[in-house]
Amino acid sequence: MMKIASVELFVIQMPLKSPFLTHLSAVNNRESIIVKVTNKDGVTGFGEGVAFSSPWYTEETVSTSLHMLTEFLIPILQKNPIAHPEDLHSLFSSIRRNHMAKASIETAVWDLYAKIHSQSLSKLLGGTRSEIASGVVVATDSASKALHQIEQYLDEGYQRIKVKISPNQDYSFLSEIRHYYPEIPIMADANSAYTINDIARLKALDDFNLLMIEQPLSHDDILEHSLLQKEIKTPICLDESIVSFDDARKAIEFGSCKVINIKVGRVGGLHEAKRIHDYCLDKDIPVWCGGMIEFGISRAHNIALASLPGFTIPGDISASNRFWDEDIITPEVKVENGFIPVSREPGIGVEINEKRLQQVLLTKQSFSF
């Protein structure tokens, strides 16, 4: 048994260096939950809840995650000793959805387990890479701003650019970017801005030789994406539609996508994320690790996950200074020549910057076992 002694929840908030804009929402300040799990020997593991303050990306929010953690998930863990992080998947199965709340504590337990066994999280998960390729997201409302950001990110070495699109700017937006950057790897993220009636509009985007178009149709759709993929050359990548292993299996069987974005929080934790990765690897479907405007704890978990062999496309794992003047971890995540090194230290390989944590702390709760 892992002999957990306590769980602590830290709700933090920090302003972004610049607004993150999609057709659904503008994020100016990022609120999040940091989960600290401590065992009887004083070893600690950290996880991060990646739900947003409002339910624009999924139905979960910081407030609903706190409710699930304090009223259900932590009490379940208090009553049921575990031997391995994978035990949490079945232990929490009586609670429907609420994947980001589940992942926040599940990832903390993975970090703790890796430290107890003096292994890096990457090695524990089966990672094979010593460094991962880094991509970045451009989320702004004008082509001129996007071009300025792209120039900056290319200078910093990022290997793949993702741009946010919507029906009111897609073709003109991508056309201007391609005019200045005809060869760089670009993908477009629609965040469910289109319907199946937009097939002709989406087919026109084949002109831009995109790596993929991410989640063009409804956030919970698999069927209509299969119809769309038959009509366009650009590979479809599913994001919001994939919240479980079964979703990934169905999407692949139906031909709904040629790429899958795996987000640890969206699918309920590292256990389910690895299952999806393993299945996609077997089916020759490339995957990449998506981002949620995270702080360094979640970013460190993503780096470990992205070291697995199926992650062949640069993910949304950028440097800490992409969003923050100062992150809550040390050392901060840095991109060097387009790559991020994978830590070989026990666990996720970073420590909490306690001074910074206190500066951005809103509330704290503690639970003894």
KEMARDREN-31854 format. One record per residue (C-alpha): residue in three letters; x negated, y, z. Coordinates in steps of 0.1 Angstrom, whole numbers, plus 5000, padded with zeros to 4 digits. Each point is the difference from the previous one (the first is absolute). Layout:
! KEMARDREN-31854
residu	xx	yy	zz
ALA	X	Y	Z
...
//
This chain:
! KEMARDREN-31854
residu	xx	yy	zz
MET	5000	5000	5000
MET	4989	5036	4993
LYS	5009	5012	5036
ILE	5013	5034	4991
ALA	4999	5024	5029
SER	5016	5032	4986
VAL	5013	5018	4970
GLU	4997	5038	4996
LEU	5018	5022	4974
PHE	4986	5033	4990
VAL	5022	5023	4979
ILE	4978	5024	4981
GLN	5005	5028	4974
MET	4975	5018	4978
PRO	5004	5024	4971
LEU	4989	4989	4965
LYS	4973	5021	4983
SER	5024	5006	4972
PRO	5037	4989	4994
PHE	5007	4966	4986
LEU	5028	5004	4975
THR	5023	4974	4984
HIS	5035	5005	4985
LEU	5014	4985	5032
SER	4982	5021	5027
ALA	4972	5023	5009
VAL	4977	4989	5028
ASN	4982	5029	5018
ASN	4995	4984	5034
ARG	4994	4963	5007
GLU	5015	4985	5031
SER	4990	4964	5009
ILE	4998	4974	5027
ILE	4966	4986	5012
VAL	5004	4966	5018
LYS	4973	4989	5024
VAL	5001	4964	5013
THR	4977	4990	5028
ASN	4993	4964	5013
LYS	4992	4989	5035
ASP	4962	5004	4993
GLY	5004	5036	4990
VAL	4995	4994	4962
THR	5022	5024	4980
GLY	5016	4998	4965
PHE	5016	5028	4981
GLY	5028	5002	4974
GLU	5019	5028	4984
GLY	5037	5006	4993
VAL	5002	5015	4965
ALA	5037	5009	4999
PHE	5006	5037	4992
SER	5020	5025	5021
SER	5029	4998	4976
PRO	5014	4970	4980
TRP	4989	5011	4965
TYR	4977	4971	4992
THR	5018	4972	5019
GLU	5028	5000	5026
GLU	4975	4999	5028
THR	4988	5032	5018
VAL	4976	5007	5029
SER	5030	5002	5024
THR	5016	4967	4988
SER	4966	4983	5003
LEU	4996	5012	5035
HIS	5034	4987	5009
MET	4992	4966	4985
LEU	4967	4998	5017
THR	5011	5010	5035
GLU	5034	4983	5001
PHE	4994	4968	4980
LEU	4965	4992	4987
ILE	4979	5007	5030
PRO	5025	4982	5024
ILE	4999	4970	4977
LEU	4962	4999	5002
GLN	5001	5005	5038
LYS	5022	4968	5003
ASN	4981	4979	4974
PRO	4963	4994	5003
ILE	4982	4995	4966
ALA	4969	4982	4989
HIS	4995	5016	4966
PRO	5012	5032	4982
GLU	5019	4978	4975
ASP	5023	4990	5029
LEU	5016	5034	4999
HIS	5015	4994	4966
SER	5024	4973	5013
LEU	5003	5016	5034
PHE	5014	5032	4985
SER	5021	4982	4974
SER	5032	5005	5021
ILE	4997	5037	4993
ARG	5011	5009	4965
ARG	4978	5022	4979
ASN	4983	5029	5020
HIS	4968	4989	4983
MET	4979	5031	5008
ALA	5008	4997	5037
LYS	4991	4963	4999
ALA	4968	5007	4981
SER	4988	5026	5024
ILE	4997	4975	5029
GLU	4991	4970	4978
THR	4970	5019	4985
ALA	4988	5010	5035
VAL	5002	4963	5011
TRP	4979	4991	4969
ASP	4974	5025	5009
LEU	4999	4987	5036
TYR	4998	4964	4988
ALA	4971	5007	4977
LYS	4981	5018	5028
ILE	5006	4971	5024
HIS	4984	4977	4975
SER	4973	5024	4990
GLN	5010	5000	4964
SER	5007	5029	4976
LEU	5037	5001	4990
SER	4989	4998	4964
LYS	4983	4966	5006
LEU	5029	4988	5021
LEU	5024	5007	4972
GLY	4978	4984	4974
GLY	4985	5031	4985
THR	4972	4995	4974
ARG	4989	5036	4992
SER	4974	5021	5017
GLU	5015	5032	4986
ILE	5034	5009	4984
ALA	5007	5023	4971
SER	5019	5031	5010
GLY	5028	5017	4982
VAL	5019	5032	5009
VAL	5035	5016	4996
VAL	5007	5033	4984
ALA	5033	5012	5014
THR	5008	5036	4989
ASP	5026	5019	4980
SER	4980	5014	4972
ALA	4977	4987	4973
SER	4974	5028	5007
LYS	4998	4990	5036
ALA	4998	4963	4990
LEU	4971	5007	4976
HIS	4981	5019	5027
GLN	5005	4971	5025
ILE	4990	4974	4974
GLU	4968	5018	4992
GLN	4991	5002	5037
TYR	5008	4963	5006
LEU	4980	4989	4970
ASP	4971	5020	5012
GLU	5003	4982	5033
GLY	4999	4966	4983
TYR	5035	4987	5002
GLN	5005	4972	4975
ARG	5038	5003	4993
ILE	5024	5029	5000
LYS	5037	4996	5008
VAL	5024	5028	4992
LYS	5036	5005	5011
ILE	5026	5003	4973
SER	5037	5007	4996
PRO	5024	5004	4971
ASN	4997	5038	5000
GLN	4962	5000	4993
ASP	4988	4966	4990
TYR	4990	5002	4963
SER	4987	5036	5001
PHE	4982	4994	5032
LEU	4982	4968	4988
SER	4993	5016	4966
GLU	4981	5029	5015
ILE	4980	4977	5022
ARG	4992	4977	4972
HIS	4989	5030	4978
TYR	4973	5008	5025
TYR	4993	4964	5012
PRO	5006	4977	4970
GLU	4981	4970	5014
ILE	5002	4999	5038
PRO	5021	4973	5018
ILE	5033	5016	5008
MET	5032	4985	5014
ALA	5034	5017	5006
ASP	5021	4996	5031
ALA	5037	5007	4995
ASN	5013	4992	5036
SER	5033	4987	4985
ALA	5007	5032	4981
TYR	5015	4982	4969
THR	5029	4977	4991
ILE	5004	4973	4975
ASN	5016	5025	4977
ASP	4965	5017	4997
ILE	4984	4972	4980
ALA	4993	5022	4970
ARG	4985	5027	5022
LEU	4978	4975	5018
LYS	4990	4983	4968
ALA	4987	5033	4987
LEU	4974	4999	5028
ASP	4983	4971	4983
ASP	4983	5028	4980
PHE	4977	5007	5029
ASN	4983	4967	5004
LEU	5008	4999	5038
LEU	4987	4973	5022
MET	5035	4995	5013
ILE	5032	5018	5009
GLU	5009	4995	5037
GLN	5036	4994	5012
PRO	5019	5018	4971
LEU	5034	4987	5010
SER	5019	4996	5033
HIS	4981	4994	5032
ASP	5018	4966	5006
ASP	5002	4988	4964
ILE	4984	4969	4985
LEU	5024	4990	4972
GLU	5001	5033	4980
HIS	4962	5003	5001
SER	4998	4967	4982
LEU	5022	5014	4972
LEU	4979	5032	4999
GLN	4967	4981	4999
LYS	5011	4981	4969
GLU	5005	5033	4982
ILE	4968	5019	5009
LYS	4964	4992	4995
THR	4988	5018	5031
PRO	4997	4975	5029
ILE	5026	5006	5027
CYS	4987	4999	5036
LEU	5024	4994	5028
ASP	4997	5018	5033
GLU	5031	5007	5020
SER	5018	4969	4986
ILE	4975	4977	5016
VAL	5007	4998	5037
SER	4993	4962	5004
PHE	4983	4970	4985
ASP	5033	4989	4985
ASP	5004	5033	4983
ALA	4966	4996	4984
ARG	5008	4965	4989
LYS	5033	5009	4984
ALA	4985	5031	4983
ILE	4973	4978	4984
GLU	5024	4972	4991
PHE	5024	5025	4983
GLY	4972	5019	4982
SER	5009	5032	5018
CYS	4964	5012	5002
LYS	4965	4993	4990
VAL	4984	5016	5030
ILE	5009	5002	5037
ASN	4991	5027	5026
ILE	4996	4984	5034
LYS	5005	5023	5030
VAL	4995	4984	5034
GLY	5026	5021	5017
ARG	5026	4995	4973
VAL	4998	4962	5002
GLY	4999	4997	5037
GLY	4963	4994	5007
LEU	4968	4983	4989
HIS	5013	4965	5001
GLU	5027	5007	4974
ALA	4976	5022	4980
LYS	4975	4971	4998
ARG	5028	4976	4989
ILE	5010	5023	4972
HIS	4963	5004	4990
ASP	4994	4963	4999
TYR	5031	4993	4979
CYS	4992	5028	4975
LEU	4964	4987	4998
ASP	5013	4966	4991
LYS	5024	5014	4974
ASP	4973	5023	4985
ILE	5019	5032	5010
PRO	4976	5028	5009
VAL	5007	5018	5033
TRP	4988	5032	5016
CYS	5004	5016	5034
GLY	5023	5029	5003
GLY	4997	5030	5023
MET	5025	5017	5023
ILE	4981	5032	5009
GLU	4985	4981	5029
PHE	4976	5009	5027
GLY	4968	4981	5004
ILE	5013	4970	5019
SER	5024	4989	4972
ARG	4973	5009	4974
ALA	4976	4977	5017
HIS	5025	4971	4999
ASN	5006	5007	4963
ILE	4962	4999	4993
ALA	4999	4965	5016
LEU	5030	4988	4980
ALA	4987	5014	4968
SER	4968	4980	5003
LEU	5019	4969	4991
PRO	4993	4987	4965
GLY	5034	5007	4984
PHE	4997	5038	5005
THR	4985	5007	4966
ILE	5014	5035	4995
PRO	4988	5030	5020
GLY	5025	5008	5027
ASP	5013	5031	5016
ILE	4972	4998	5027
SER	4983	5034	4999
ALA	4976	5017	5024
SER	5013	5014	5033
ASN	4993	5035	4988
ARG	5025	4995	4972
PHE	5028	5010	5024
TRP	4984	5010	5033
ASP	4976	5026	5013
GLU	4991	4975	5026
ASP	5013	4964	5003
ILE	5007	4981	5033
ILE	4973	4974	4993
THR	4962	4998	5001
PRO	4983	4995	4977
GLU	5024	5015	4975
VAL	5007	4983	4967
LYS	4977	5013	4972
VAL	5000	4994	4963
GLU	4965	4996	4986
ASN	4996	4997	4962
GLY	5036	4989	4997
PHE	4998	4973	5026
ILE	5007	4995	5037
PRO	4979	4976	5020
VAL	5018	4971	5017
SER	4990	4999	5037
ARG	4983	4968	5013
GLU	5005	5011	5036
PRO	5025	4982	5022
GLY	5036	5009	4993
ILE	5008	5029	4977
GLY	4965	5015	5007
VAL	5011	5034	5012
GLU	5006	5016	5034
ILE	5025	5026	5011
ASN	4988	5036	5002
GLU	5015	5005	5035
LYS	4995	5038	4999
ARG	5018	5003	4966
LEU	5027	4977	5012
GLN	5008	5022	5030
GLN	5000	5031	4978
VAL	5028	4986	4977
LEU	5019	4980	5026
LEU	5037	5006	5004
THR	5011	4973	5024
LYS	4987	4968	5016
GLN	5016	4969	5014
SER	4985	4970	5018
PHE	5013	4964	5005
SER	4984	4975	5024
PHE	5001	4962	4995
//
